[in-house]
Amino acid sequence: MLLDASFARELEALRKRLRVRARSGGGGDHTAKRRGSSAEFLEHRPYAPGDDLRRIDWLAFARTGEPVFKLFRAEEDVIVRLVVDASASLGESAGEPNKLDMAKRIAAAIGYMALADSERAQVMAASEGLSFVSEPSRGRNALPKLLRDLDRVDGSAAGGTSRTPKDVKSGTDLSRAIEQVIVRSSRPGMLVIISDFMDAGPFDAAITHAAAAGHDIALVQVLSREEVEPQWDGDYALVDVESNATVEVTMDAGALEAYLARLNQLVLGLRALAKKVQGTYVRIVTDEPLLPVVRRFVGRVVD
């Protein structure tokens, strides 16, 4: 289950802290900052703790006895684009949940907060580019659609059809996927990239390009416990689940030290990239609780 009722209640307390720095320029539910902007009433929704008391409809409360919150359509709109790495390295990873399951849970949590605040949310799957793009949806009633869209993201890296490692002929191209998001986006928004970022090619330039195009960048790195605390010892024939290439290695103390140094280099690079684009970077290991990560995400931290 991507979201349960108790976790959703925790997200309700956090959603008002989620701030998107990009504005898409379309009609939305945030009061525009430009002078002369006009806002029109859109709809009511039930009051939730943390809502601005000035926007409670007191006349409706007097009639019904139930507090309701007034939403307005303004000149600016917000869209949260959730780009989930659908490569085999996530879908076929060890552990419970595996990396892809955790990535989808994170996407569901962020998407829920966006929809609950009457923003738009969109799911995209990244593999050798974009392999799946959902239609953007808005509001709490769109949550079932968001969860169905996330269910369509699998670790086969293509079109919702399962593939074995032998069938996979090429790996993930995260850079290409990000560039395709930029091309497809008529307006900028929050761009949340959820991946292990263990991509064969450089993706820094694409993320920098997205930031320059006005997107608010958030990087969420998902790793397994085996990857951060490897317990390997001896000779192994390692098979790349994306390319099916086999590499024979001897895992001794020196090899483990070199591997951990490379992993640390990747983490430091993501941290520096997030700071460069004034974005967010959070990291989670799959056996860790999700809620603290969501708290750090809405706090717009750089881990």
C-alpha positions in Angstrom: 0.0 0.0 0.0 1.5 3.3 -1.1 -0.6 5.4 1.5 -2.5 4.3 4.6 -4.8 6.4 6.7 -2.5 7.0 9.6 0.3 8.2 7.2 -2.1 10.4 5.4 -3.0 12.1 8.7 0.7 12.8 9.3 0.9 14.3 5.8 -2.1 16.6 6.5 0.0 18.2 9.3 2.9 18.7 6.9 1.2 19.8 3.6 0.9 23.5 4.6 4.7 23.7 5.0 5.3 22.5 1.4 6.3 25.6 -0.6 7.0 25.5 -4.4 9.3 28.3 -5.6 8.3 27.9 -9.3 5.0 29.2 -10.6 3.6 27.9 -13.9 1.8 31.1 -14.9 -1.6 29.4 -15.4 -4.8 29.7 -13.3 -4.3 28.3 -9.8 -5.2 28.4 -6.2 -2.4 30.6 -4.9 -2.7 34.4 -4.8 -0.4 35.8 -7.3 2.4 38.0 -6.0 2.2 40.4 -9.0 0.4 43.7 -8.2 -3.0 43.9 -9.7 -3.6 40.2 -9.7 -7.2 39.1 -9.2 -8.5 36.1 -7.3 -11.9 34.5 -7.7 -13.6 32.0 -5.4 -13.1 28.5 -6.5 -14.6 26.1 -3.9 -14.9 25.1 -0.3 -13.1 22.2 1.4 -13.2 21.0 5.0 -11.0 23.0 7.4 -7.8 21.2 8.4 -5.5 22.2 11.4 -2.9 24.7 10.2 -5.2 26.4 7.7 -5.3 30.2 7.7 -8.2 31.2 10.0 -8.8 34.3 7.8 -9.9 32.1 5.0 -12.6 30.2 6.9 -16.1 30.9 5.5 -17.7 32.1 8.7 -21.1 32.5 7.1 -21.1 28.9 6.0 -20.0 27.9 9.4 -22.9 29.8 11.0 -25.3 28.0 8.7 -23.9 24.4 9.0 -21.8 24.4 12.1 -19.0 22.9 10.1 -15.8 25.0 9.4 -14.9 25.1 5.7 -11.9 26.7 4.0 -12.3 29.0 1.0 -10.1 28.2 -2.1 -9.5 30.9 -4.7 -8.4 30.7 -8.3 -5.6 33.2 -8.9 -3.4 34.1 -11.8 -0.7 31.7 -11.0 -0.7 27.9 -10.8 1.6 25.2 -9.3 2.3 21.8 -10.8 4.4 19.2 -9.0 6.0 16.8 -11.5 7.1 13.5 -9.9 9.8 11.8 -12.0 10.3 8.2 -10.7 13.3 6.2 -11.9 11.8 3.1 -13.3 15.1 1.3 -14.1 15.7 -2.3 -13.3 18.3 -1.2 -10.7 15.4 0.0 -8.6 12.8 -2.5 -9.4 15.0 -5.6 -9.0 16.9 -4.3 -5.9 17.1 -6.4 -2.7 15.3 -5.6 0.5 11.7 -5.1 1.5 10.5 -2.7 0.3 12.8 -2.6 -2.6 14.0 0.7 -3.9 11.3 1.2 -6.5 8.5 0.5 -4.0 10.1 3.1 -1.7 10.4 5.6 -4.5 6.7 5.2 -5.3 5.8 5.6 -1.6 7.7 8.9 -1.5 6.1 10.1 -4.8 2.7 9.2 -3.3 3.4 11.2 -0.2 4.6 14.3 -2.1 1.7 14.0 -4.6 -0.8 13.7 -1.8 0.4 16.9 -0.2 0.2 18.7 -3.5 -3.3 17.5 -4.3 -4.5 18.2 -0.7 -3.4 21.8 -1.2 -5.3 21.9 -4.5 -2.2 21.9 -6.6 -1.7 19.8 -9.8 0.4 16.7 -9.7 1.8 14.6 -12.6 3.6 11.2 -12.6 6.4 10.4 -15.0 8.6 7.3 -15.3 12.2 7.6 -16.3 14.1 4.8 -18.0 15.8 5.3 -21.4 14.0 8.6 -21.4 10.4 9.0 -20.4 8.6 5.7 -20.6 5.3 6.9 -19.0 3.7 10.3 -18.6 0.4 10.7 -16.9 -2.1 13.6 -17.4 -1.8 16.2 -14.6 -4.6 16.1 -12.0 -5.7 18.4 -9.3 -7.3 18.3 -5.9 -8.1 15.6 -3.3 -10.4 13.8 -5.6 -7.5 13.1 -7.9 -5.6 11.0 -5.3 -7.0 7.6 -6.6 -5.8 8.5 -10.1 -2.3 9.5 -8.8 -2.0 6.1 -7.0 -3.1 4.3 -10.1 -0.5 6.2 -12.2 2.2 5.2 -9.7 1.1 1.6 -9.8 1.8 1.7 -13.6 5.5 2.6 -12.9 7.4 -0.7 -12.7 11.0 -1.8 -12.7 10.9 -3.0 -16.3 11.8 0.5 -17.6 9.4 0.2 -20.4 5.7 0.6 -21.0 4.4 -1.4 -18.0 5.6 -4.8 -19.4 7.8 -6.9 -17.1 11.2 -7.8 -18.5 13.9 -10.1 -17.2 17.5 -8.8 -17.1 18.3 -10.8 -20.2 15.7 -8.8 -22.1 17.1 -5.4 -21.1 19.5 -4.1 -23.8 20.3 -0.6 -22.5 20.3 1.2 -19.1 18.7 4.2 -17.7 19.2 7.6 -19.3 18.2 10.0 -16.6 19.6 13.0 -18.4 17.5 12.3 -21.5 14.4 11.9 -19.3 14.9 15.2 -17.6 15.5 17.0 -20.9 12.2 15.5 -22.2 10.4 16.8 -19.1 11.7 20.3 -19.9 10.5 20.0 -23.6 7.1 18.7 -22.5 6.6 21.3 -19.8 4.7 24.3 -21.2 5.3 26.0 -17.8 7.8 25.4 -15.0 6.9 23.8 -11.7 8.4 21.7 -9.0 10.4 18.9 -10.5 10.9 16.1 -8.1 13.4 13.5 -9.3 13.3 10.2 -7.3 16.2 7.8 -8.1 19.2 6.1 -6.8 21.1 8.3 -9.3 23.4 5.4 -10.2 23.2 6.4 -13.8 25.9 5.6 -16.3 25.9 9.0 -17.9 26.1 12.5 -16.4 22.8 14.2 -15.4 24.2 17.4 -13.8 23.8 19.4 -17.0 20.2 18.4 -17.5 19.2 19.2 -13.9 21.0 22.6 -14.2 19.1 23.2 -17.5 15.8 22.4 -15.7 16.6 24.9 -13.0 17.5 27.5 -15.6 14.2 26.9 -17.3 12.4 27.9 -14.0 11.8 24.5 -12.4 12.1 24.2 -8.6 14.4 21.2 -8.3 14.1 18.5 -5.6 16.3 15.4 -5.6 15.4 12.4 -3.6 17.9 9.6 -3.5 16.8 6.1 -2.6 19.4 3.5 -1.6 19.2 0.0 -0.1 20.9 -1.1 3.1 23.1 -3.4 1.2 24.4 -0.5 -0.9 25.3 1.7 2.1 26.6 -1.1 4.3 27.9 -3.8 2.0 28.7 -7.1 3.7 30.4 -8.7 0.7 33.5 -10.9 1.0 35.1 -13.1 -1.6 34.8 -13.6 -5.3 31.6 -12.6 -7.2 30.3 -12.6 -10.7 28.1 -9.4 -10.7 25.4 -9.1 -13.3 24.2 -5.6 -14.2 20.4 -5.9 -14.2 20.1 -3.1 -16.8 22.7 -4.1 -19.4 23.1 -7.8 -18.5 26.9 -7.3 -18.5 28.8 -9.5 -16.1 31.8 -8.4 -14.1 34.0 -10.7 -12.0 35.3 -9.0 -8.9 37.1 -9.9 -5.7 35.5 -8.1 -2.7 38.1 -7.6 -0.1 38.7 -4.7 2.2 40.4 -2.6 -0.5 37.5 -3.1 -3.0 34.9 -2.2 -0.4 36.8 0.9 0.6 37.0 2.0 -3.1 33.2 1.3 -3.6 32.2 3.3 -0.5 34.5 6.2 -1.7 32.6 6.2 -5.0 29.3 6.2 -3.3 30.3 9.0 -1.0 31.5 10.9 -4.1 28.0 10.5 -5.7 26.3 11.8 -2.5 28.6 14.8 -2.3 28.0 15.5 -5.9 24.2 15.4 -5.5 24.5 17.7 -2.4 26.6 20.2 -4.3 24.2 20.1 -7.3 21.2 20.8 -5.1 23.0 23.8 -3.6 24.0 25.0 -7.0 20.4 25.1 -8.3 19.0 26.2 -5.0 17.0 23.0 -4.7 16.4 20.2 -2.2 18.3 17.0 -1.7 17.1 14.2 0.7 18.4 10.7 1.0 16.7 7.6 2.4 17.7 3.9 2.9 14.8 1.6 2.2 14.6 0.1 5.7 14.2 3.6 7.3 10.9 5.2 8.2 9.5 7.5 5.5 8.0 10.2 7.6 11.3 11.9 8.7 12.3 12.1 5.0 9.0 13.8 4.1 9.6 16.2 7.0 13.1 17.1 5.6 11.6 17.4 2.1 9.0 20.0 3.1 11.7 21.7 5.1 13.6 22.1 1.7 16.9 20.8 3.3 20.1 19.6 1.7 21.0 16.4 3.5 
